[in-house]
Amino acid sequence: MLKLLTGALSVEQVQIPIADLPPQLDGLRLVQLSDFHFDGIRLSSAMLDQAIATCNAAQPDLILLTGDFITDNPQPIHNLAPRLQALTSRSGTFAVLGNHDIRYQHSRAEVAQALQAVGVEVLWNQVVYPVGSGLAIVGLADYWSSEFDPAAVLNAIPATTPRLVLSHNPDTAEILQRWRVDLQLSGHTHGGQVYFPGIGNMAHHVSAFYRGLPKPAKRWIPLLKACASTMKHWEWAQGLHHFGTNQLYVNRGLGTYLPGRINCPPEVTVITLVRSAATHPAP
């Protein structure tokens, strides 16, 4: 039944130009996985195994995980984390947490500790340089947490240094336009799950409809409220988006909620960074 709701796994190959990327990092290969929701309902073991095998087959330099490892109860992280230990890369696996990973007071620590124990480095308003000083990897606290603080991290990076920013919720791209963000990687949206060519993802249209309703009518349709509150910018629900010199890529995730996925398959993203002929404008 779950397979019928999700469809087949899709591998997206993306090439991203990065200004000021050092020559030795030209061709750096990243794999992004997101939104596992590994709770025995929303992601099958078979799909997880396939995603891990696909990731490893790409022979990535870095693996980047953009949150929502669990759904509600954090207990399933103890089943998921050992399986993620099978991920292999040249320079490590890095992660940020999503809104579901911090839903309960104890969830953040339990999820982070389980991931750290199997070699996945969880970043929470932190910057690391796993491939050298020529590329910063930034991991932000979840947007819906009280600790989301991009200024503290991004202001500490030299202006001439390219940086990748892991931020679970794509809505943060609106705020992050204040800083240089060569590439932001996000998840959260599941791509909208229902997508029709020429129309787009239905979550975008449903949310716009809900927001246009008079206030008294909104109380009668709580499911539409949930859709509208999940995202402001549903138009950024999947794929690559540009904001001046900033770039955002949104992964459709692996987990699935009802009503399932239509024309919106679960995703493994293979990203190749290439040197851009342009340089980033001075601040």
C-alpha positions in Angstrom: 0.0 0.0 0.0 2.8 2.4 0.9 4.5 1.8 -2.4 1.3 2.8 -4.2 1.2 6.0 -2.2 4.8 7.0 -2.9 5.8 5.9 -6.3 9.3 5.0 -7.4 12.4 6.8 -6.1 13.7 9.5 -8.4 17.4 10.5 -8.7 17.8 14.2 -9.6 21.1 15.3 -11.0 21.9 19.0 -10.5 24.9 21.1 -11.5 25.4 24.3 -9.5 27.8 27.1 -10.4 29.5 28.6 -7.3 31.3 31.9 -7.5 34.9 31.9 -6.0 34.9 28.1 -5.7 38.6 27.0 -5.3 39.9 25.0 -8.4 40.5 21.9 -6.2 36.8 21.8 -5.4 35.5 22.1 -9.0 33.4 19.0 -9.5 32.7 18.4 -5.8 29.8 15.9 -5.5 27.2 16.2 -2.8 24.2 14.0 -2.1 21.1 15.4 -0.3 18.5 13.3 1.5 15.6 14.8 3.4 12.4 14.2 5.3 12.7 10.5 6.2 9.7 10.5 8.7 10.9 7.0 9.5 8.2 5.8 11.8 7.0 2.5 10.2 4.2 4.3 8.3 5.6 7.1 6.0 8.7 5.5 4.7 9.2 1.8 3.9 12.4 0.0 4.8 12.8 -1.0 1.1 12.7 2.7 0.0 15.2 3.7 2.7 17.6 0.9 1.6 17.2 2.0 -2.0 17.9 5.6 -1.1 21.1 4.7 0.9 22.3 2.5 -1.9 21.7 5.2 -4.5 23.5 7.7 -2.4 26.6 5.5 -2.0 26.6 4.6 -5.7 27.1 8.3 -6.5 30.4 8.2 -4.6 29.8 11.6 -2.9 32.4 13.8 -1.4 29.8 15.0 1.2 26.4 13.7 2.3 23.9 16.4 3.5 20.7 15.5 5.4 18.1 18.3 5.8 15.9 17.2 8.6 12.7 15.5 9.7 14.2 12.2 10.5 11.2 11.3 12.7 7.5 12.4 12.7 6.3 12.6 16.3 7.7 10.2 18.9 11.6 10.3 18.7 11.9 6.6 19.5 12.2 5.5 15.8 15.5 7.5 15.5 17.1 4.5 17.2 16.1 2.3 14.3 16.9 4.8 11.6 20.3 6.0 12.8 22.1 2.6 12.6 20.9 2.3 9.1 22.2 5.7 8.2 25.6 4.5 9.4 25.8 2.7 6.0 26.1 6.0 4.2 29.6 6.5 2.8 31.4 9.6 1.5 34.9 11.0 1.3 34.5 13.9 3.7 31.6 13.1 6.0 27.8 13.2 6.6 26.3 16.4 8.0 22.7 17.1 9.1 20.3 19.7 10.4 17.1 19.0 12.3 13.6 19.8 11.1 10.5 20.9 12.9 9.4 17.3 13.6 12.7 16.5 15.2 12.2 19.2 17.8 8.4 18.7 18.4 8.8 17.6 22.0 11.2 19.0 24.6 13.4 15.9 24.7 13.3 15.2 21.0 16.1 17.4 19.8 18.7 15.9 22.1 17.6 12.3 21.5 17.6 12.7 17.7 20.9 14.6 17.6 22.7 12.2 20.0 21.5 9.1 18.0 22.8 10.6 14.8 26.1 11.7 16.3 26.6 8.2 17.7 26.7 6.8 14.1 29.0 9.5 12.7 26.4 12.0 11.4 27.5 15.4 12.5 24.4 17.5 13.5 24.8 21.2 13.0 22.7 23.7 15.0 23.8 27.3 14.1 27.3 26.0 13.3 29.8 26.2 10.5 32.3 23.5 9.5 34.9 23.2 6.8 35.1 19.5 5.9 36.7 20.0 2.5 39.0 22.9 3.5 38.8 26.6 4.1 37.5 27.3 0.6 34.0 26.1 1.3 31.9 26.6 4.4 29.1 24.3 5.3 26.5 26.0 7.5 23.8 24.2 9.5 21.0 26.4 10.9 18.6 25.7 13.8 15.1 24.9 12.6 13.2 28.0 11.5 10.3 27.2 13.9 12.7 26.9 16.9 13.4 29.9 19.2 17.1 29.5 18.3 17.1 30.2 14.6 19.9 32.7 14.3 21.6 32.9 10.9 23.3 36.2 11.6 25.5 34.7 14.3 26.9 32.1 11.9 26.9 33.9 8.5 28.5 37.1 9.8 31.4 35.1 11.1 32.3 33.7 7.6 34.7 35.8 5.4 32.8 37.5 2.7 34.9 36.0 0.0 34.3 32.4 1.2 31.6 30.4 -0.7 29.1 28.7 1.6 26.4 26.1 1.5 23.6 26.5 4.0 21.5 23.7 5.3 18.1 24.9 6.5 15.2 22.5 6.7 12.4 25.0 5.9 12.7 26.7 2.5 10.8 29.8 3.8 14.1 30.8 5.4 15.4 31.7 1.9 13.4 35.0 2.2 15.4 36.0 5.4 18.7 34.6 4.1 18.7 37.0 1.2 20.4 39.5 3.6 23.6 37.4 3.3 25.6 35.6 0.7 24.2 32.1 0.3 25.8 30.4 -2.7 23.5 27.4 -2.2 20.8 26.7 0.4 19.6 23.1 0.7 16.1 22.5 2.2 13.4 20.0 2.5 10.2 20.2 4.6 7.7 20.5 1.7 7.7 16.9 0.3 7.4 18.8 -3.0 3.8 19.5 -2.2 3.2 15.8 -2.8 0.5 16.4 -5.4 1.7 18.0 -8.6 0.0 18.6 -12.0 1.9 19.8 -15.0 0.8 23.3 -16.0 -0.8 23.8 -12.6 2.0 23.1 -10.1 1.8 21.7 -6.6 -1.7 21.7 -5.2 -0.5 22.7 -1.7 0.3 26.1 -3.2 -3.2 26.6 -4.6 -4.9 25.2 -1.5 -3.0 27.5 0.8 -3.8 30.5 -1.4 -7.5 29.6 -1.3 -7.4 29.2 2.5 -5.7 32.5 3.0 -8.3 34.3 0.9 -11.2 33.0 3.0 -13.0 35.2 5.6 -11.9 34.4 9.1 -15.2 32.7 10.3 -15.0 30.2 7.4 -11.5 29.1 8.2 -12.5 27.3 11.4 -14.5 24.7 9.4 -11.6 23.5 7.3 -8.7 22.7 9.6 -6.9 20.5 7.0 -6.5 23.5 4.8 -5.2 25.5 7.7 -2.5 22.9 8.3 -1.4 23.1 4.7 -1.2 26.9 4.8 0.7 26.9 8.1 3.3 24.4 6.9 4.7 26.8 4.3 4.4 30.4 3.2 6.2 30.0 -0.1 4.7 26.8 -1.5 5.9 28.1 -4.9 9.4 27.0 -3.7 8.2 23.5 -2.9 10.8 21.6 -5.0 13.8 22.1 -7.3 16.1 25.0 -7.9 15.3 28.7 -7.3 17.3 31.9 -7.6 17.3 35.0 -5.5 19.8 37.3 -7.2 23.1 35.6 -6.5 21.6 33.3 -3.9 20.4 29.8 -4.9 18.0 27.5 -3.2 17.4 23.8 -3.9 14.5 22.0 -2.3 14.5 18.2 -2.1 11.1 16.5 -2.2 12.1 14.1 0.6 11.6 10.4 1.1 8.6 10.2 3.6 5.0 10.4 2.5 1.8 11.6 4.1 -1.7 11.0 2.9 -3.1 11.4 0.3 0.3 10.2 -1.1 2.4 11.4 -4.0 1.1 12.2 -7.5 3.7 13.3 -10.0 5.9 14.1 -7.1 8.2 11.1 -6.4 10.5 10.7 -3.4 14.0 12.1 -4.2 17.7 11.6 -3.9 19.6 14.6 -5.1 23.1 14.4 -6.6 24.6 17.9 -6.8 27.8 18.7 -8.6 29.5 22.0 -7.7 31.3 23.7 -10.6 33.4 26.9 -10.7 31.5 29.9 -11.9 33.3 32.4 -14.2 31.7 35.2 -12.1 32.9 36.3 -8.7 30.5 37.1 -5.9 29.9 40.9 -5.5 31.6 42.5 -2.6 29.3 43.3 0.4 
